[in-house]
């Protein structure tokens, strides 16, 4: 893997806020009404108990899964190194954790993870909504609820949508067997399995690498480091799993009566997530908006990478919620942040969240139709005060700037119509040309120092990016770029923007972070992942250059499932359930679970053969040849400096 030395020690320390940054922070203090304390009152309301200190241990590691004990610095006025509006959001997220009553019968575990876990008290047991990201966090939350409210069995789990922080902790509250037997209902929107696995598995490695930047996982909590994710206090980093739902919601208007609790469902597909539902509890007059609304502007495009979301549909779905439930609700709560009590207050909030997304959508297309590019549009759009001065519409997670660019891309793609941008050089080659034109890296860095002193950080970052891409060993250039990104991070109202900037500065100063070469799978993920999704994942890992000219037909005889033919031809992998080849390269006999474990690297073939769990007939060498055709994705690839040239990846990665 590409590696480079840290910058000299004198350049590694965090820097104070500059005069330019302090002026930016003051502008936020002047613009927003920080005397408004309603969010703090709502965040405190209904508190029952918490864990103190809030540190959740990992099941299989010495490190903590989740630790808010390091966030005690979030007190008092905002320091110059944190945007004061983001500081307020950080205080709300980290300062209010534990078990809360929304209304008698509905409870939430908040800030045990980036999301909330909601518990609905039925006649005999708990209905759990969104069992968090990791088993350790969801288990700790359930134990706290049982301790405070009386122990009850789990009768149902509802996944609101297809993002991992809302389902991957499910094995902390129920078992696979409880779901498969029907003892526990596992409810999800249609296409949940396809969408959750396609987003989190097929593009999982690159998303996870970028997520380390977005969620600030590599930053130490401090006034110059991590303060919040915006969406929640922090992301839990523990054991993940997957359980396939056994009850699917397909249409708006469907209802379920679970353990005496009536639930009315609304489909909100293709908005905040490709597969998502919201639902209303008539007996509580309470509406769960899942993640369609939250106490910030959300991401129309998430910086970790995902499909661009439909801002117009998003606004329309919120409007439908108002039409369906607005006159009946008295409480609105969601999968993140704190509830809103009162029919008038909740509907006003829903309307302004609706108009937030529609304003960005409509104004982006207005300007696009006037001929402006996505970058020009992003510089022009600003919310009217009636929307923008509401703290729940601020840029803590998404931003107006990058969401407007996302709307442009959804309708028009990345190309802006200028032919000069149709066939650009790749970053490293372009960087070398830029430096040559500018008189070399030293000349660029010298001029950038003057721009930095003038507070022109966005330009300095753009220019010095060429130095980092062309000459990662140019220490002065990397150090100045790190200082520049740091100031941009200090100024950011968006937590993901702050975390991206500060993680970039960290990598420029320290080099690539240490860590395992690839992301490991878990037994829970292997058990829950459908076989066809595993084959899709294998196809994405097939290295086309290594597989060029190779033809393989592998018959898989599953001892507990339908036989499958696995083929590699034309540098493409296919899996054909129910088929077998007349003259296979090899035939293997194995259980479906052991095959998934084998492909995920949880067990090796030799061990399975020793125990008789794997039998091979035909050319065993064909299997060995096949295993050598797949890439092992590098977990910590460079982001702010150059990746190795693509033509060398296939051979060079073999030696990493």
HUSUL-V509999 format. One record per residue. RES is the residue in one letter. PHI is phi as a letter, one per 40 degrees, with the letter a starting at -180 (none if undefined). NEAR is the number of other C-alpha atoms within 12 Angstrom. Layout:
BEGIN
RES,PHI,NEAR  RES,PHI,NEAR
END
This chain:
BEGIN
X,none,31  X,d,26  X,b,24  X,a,27  X,c,20  X,c,27  X,c,29  X,d,19  X,d,13  X,c,14  X,c,23  X,c,25  X,c,21  X,c,32  X,b,28  X,c,23  X,c,28  X,c,27  X,d,20  X,c,25  X,c,34  X,c,26  X,c,21  X,c,28  X,c,33  X,c,22  X,c,19  X,c,29  X,c,25  X,c,15  X,c,18  X,b,22  X,c,19  X,c,23  X,c,14  X,c,16  X,b,17  X,c,21  X,c,27  X,c,26  X,c,17  X,c,28  X,c,34  X,c,29  X,c,25  X,g,27  X,c,25  X,b,23  X,a,28  X,a,29  X,c,28  X,b,16  X,c,19  X,c,33  X,b,29  X,b,34  X,c,25  X,c,24  X,c,21  X,b,15  X,a,13  X,c,11  X,c,15  X,c,24  X,c,33  X,a,38  X,a,33  X,c,40  X,c,23  X,c,25  X,c,31  X,c,20  X,c,23  X,c,33  X,b,20  X,g,14  X,c,21  X,c,30  X,c,28  X,c,32  X,c,39  X,b,46  X,d,41  X,c,41  X,c,47  X,c,49  X,d,44  X,d,42  X,c,43  X,c,45  X,c,36  X,c,39  X,c,43  X,c,42  X,c,37  X,b,40  X,b,44  X,h,42  X,c,37  X,b,38  X,c,31  X,c,37  X,a,29  X,d,19  X,h,27  X,b,36  X,b,42  X,b,52  X,c,48  X,b,53  X,f,49  X,c,54  X,a,51  X,c,41  X,b,45  X,c,51  X,b,56  X,b,46  X,b,44  X,b,44  X,c,37  X,c,28  X,c,18  X,b,18  X,a,27  X,c,37  X,c,41  X,b,45  X,b,47  X,g,52  X,c,52  X,g,55  X,c,40  X,b,44  X,c,45  X,c,36  X,c,51  X,c,50  X,c,35  X,c,37  X,c,45  X,c,45  X,c,28  X,c,32  X,c,39  X,c,24  X,c,17  X,c,22  X,b,26  X,h,15  X,c,16  X,a,26  X,c,27  X,c,39  X,b,33  X,a,42  X,b,45  X,b,50  X,c,51  X,c,50  X,a,47  X,c,43  X,b,39  X,c,41  X,c,43  X,b,44  X,a,48  X,c,43  X,c,45  X,c,46  X,c,39  X,c,36  X,b,45  X,b,37  X,b,30  X,d,29  X,c,19  X,c,24  X,c,28  X,c,19  X,c,14  X,g,21  X,d,19  X,b,32  X,c,35  X,b,41  X,b,40  X,a,42  X,c,39  X,d,31  X,g,28  X,d,40  X,c,36  X,c,28  X,c,28  X,c,39  X,c,37  X,c,31  X,c,30  X,c,36  X,b,38  X,c,26  X,b,27  X,c,30  X,c,31  X,c,27  X,c,28  X,c,32  X,c,34  X,c,33  X,c,32  X,c,38  X,c,39  X,c,38  X,c,43  X,g,39  X,c,33  X,c,32  X,c,32  X,c,23  X,c,28  X,a,27  X,c,36  X,b,38  X,b,40  X,c,45  X,b,54  X,a,50  X,c,48  X,g,48  X,c,46  X,a,41  X,c,45  X,a,49  X,c,40  X,c,43  X,b,38  X,b,36  X,c,37  X,b,39  X,a,37  X,a,45  X,b,43  X,c,43  X,c,37  X,b,27  X,a,28  X,b,30  X,c,34  X,b,22  X,b,21  X,c,25  X,h,21  X,c,21  X,b,24  X,b,24  X,b,21  X,b,29  X,f,22  X,g,21  X,b,28  X,c,24  X,b,32  X,b,30  X,b,36  X,b,38  X,c,42  X,b,40  X,c,35  X,g,30  X,b,35  X,c,41  X,b,41  X,c,35  X,b,37  X,a,44  X,b,48  X,b,48  X,a,47  X,b,39  X,b,35  X,d,26  X,c,24  X,b,29  X,f,31  X,b,37  X,b,46  X,c,49  X,c,48  X,f,48  X,b,46  X,c,50  X,b,47  X,a,42  X,c,42  X,a,43  X,c,45  X,c,43  X,c,48  X,c,44  X,b,32  X,c,32  X,c,35  X,c,32  X,h,25  X,a,29  X,c,26  X,c,32  X,c,36  X,c,34  X,c,43  X,c,31  X,c,27  X,d,40  X,c,34  X,c,28  X,c,38  X,c,43  X,c,31  X,c,27  X,c,39  X,c,33  X,c,17  X,c,24  X,b,33  X,d,30  X,c,22  X,b,24  X,c,32  X,b,28  X,b,37  X,b,46  X,b,47  X,a,40  X,c,47  X,a,45  X,g,48  X,b,51  X,c,45  X,b,38  X,b,29  X,h,23  X,c,23  X,c,19  X,c,21  X,c,34  X,c,33  X,d,25  X,c,35  X,c,43  X,c,30  X,c,35  X,c,40  X,d,35  X,c,32  X,d,46  X,c,45  X,c,32  X,c,32  X,c,45  X,c,39  X,c,26  X,c,32  X,c,41  X,c,30  X,d,21  X,c,25  X,c,30  X,c,17  X,c,13  X,h,18  X,c,25  X,c,30  X,c,37  X,c,26  X,c,20  X,c,33  X,d,28  X,c,20  X,c,22  X,c,29  X,a,26  X,c,31  X,c,18  X,d,16  X,c,20  X,b,29  X,c,29  X,c,26  X,c,29  X,d,36  X,c,40  X,b,40  X,c,40  X,c,40  X,c,40  X,b,43  X,c,41  X,b,38  X,d,43  X,c,35  X,c,36  X,c,41  X,c,46  X,c,43  X,c,38  X,d,42  X,d,39  X,c,29  X,c,24  X,c,24  X,b,21  X,g,17  X,c,19  X,c,20  X,c,24  X,g,16  X,c,14  X,c,9  X,c,10  X,b,13  X,c,13  X,b,12  X,c,14  X,c,14  X,c,19  X,d,26  X,c,26  X,c,21  X,c,22  X,c,30  X,c,28  X,c,20  X,d,26  X,c,26  X,c,18  X,c,14  X,c,21  X,g,16  X,g,24  X,c,33  X,c,23  X,c,21  X,c,35  X,c,34  X,c,22  X,c,23  X,c,35  X,c,27  X,c,17  X,c,24  X,c,32  X,c,21  X,c,18  X,g,27  X,c,24  X,c,33  X,c,24  X,c,24  X,c,35  X,c,37  X,c,26  X,c,36  X,c,47  X,d,42  X,c,39  X,c,45  X,c,45  X,c,36  X,c,32  X,b,30  X,c,38  X,c,25  X,c,30  X,c,30  X,c,31  X,c,40  X,c,46  X,c,40  X,c,41  X,c,47  X,c,42  X,c,43  X,c,46  X,c,43  X,c,45  X,c,46  X,c,44  X,c,47  X,d,49  X,c,43  X,c,40  X,c,42  X,c,45  X,c,50  X,d,44  X,c,43  X,d,44  X,c,48  X,c,40  X,c,43  X,c,48  X,c,43  X,c,43  X,c,47  X,c,43  X,c,40  X,c,47  X,c,40  X,b,31  X,g,33  X,c,34  X,c,30  X,c,17  X,i,16  X,c,16  X,c,22  X,b,23  X,c,23  X,c,28  X,c,28  X,b,28  X,d,26  X,c,32  X,c,36  X,c,33  X,c,30  X,c,35  X,c,37  X,c,28  X,c,34  X,c,26  X,c,28  X,c,33  X,c,32  X,c,27  X,c,32  X,c,33  X,c,30  X,c,26  X,c,33  X,c,31  X,c,29  X,c,24  X,c,22  X,c,26  X,c,27  X,d,17  X,g,14  X,c,24  X,b,25  X,b,35  X,b,32  X,b,40  X,c,37  X,b,36  X,b,29  X,c,28  X,c,19  X,b,15  X,a,19  X,c,22  X,c,26  X,b,33  X,b,31  X,b,35  X,b,35  X,b,36  X,a,23  X,f,18  X,f,24  X,b,28  X,b,32  X,b,29  X,b,31  X,b,23  X,c,21  X,g,16  X,b,21  X,a,25  X,c,23  X,c,12  X,b,15  X,c,27  X,c,30  X,a,31  X,b,32  X,b,36  X,b,29  X,a,31  X,c,26  X,c,30  X,c,29  X,c,33  X,c,35  X,c,33  X,c,31  X,c,28  X,c,32  X,c,33  X,g,20  X,c,23  X,a,25  X,b,20  X,c,29  X,d,16  X,c,16  X,c,23  X,c,18  X,c,13  X,c,14  X,g,16  X,c,25  X,b,30  X,b,29  X,b,28  X,b,21  X,g,18  X,c,21  X,c,22  X,c,17  X,c,26  X,c,30  X,c,18  X,c,21  X,c,33  X,c,27  X,c,22  X,c,33  X,b,29  X,c,30  X,b,30  X,c,33  X,c,28  X,c,28  X,b,31  X,c,34  X,c,31  X,b,34  X,c,42  X,b,37  X,c,31  X,c,30  X,c,25  X,d,20  X,d,15  X,c,12  X,c,15  X,c,24  X,d,26  X,c,19  X,c,16  X,c,23  X,c,19  X,b,12  X,c,19
END
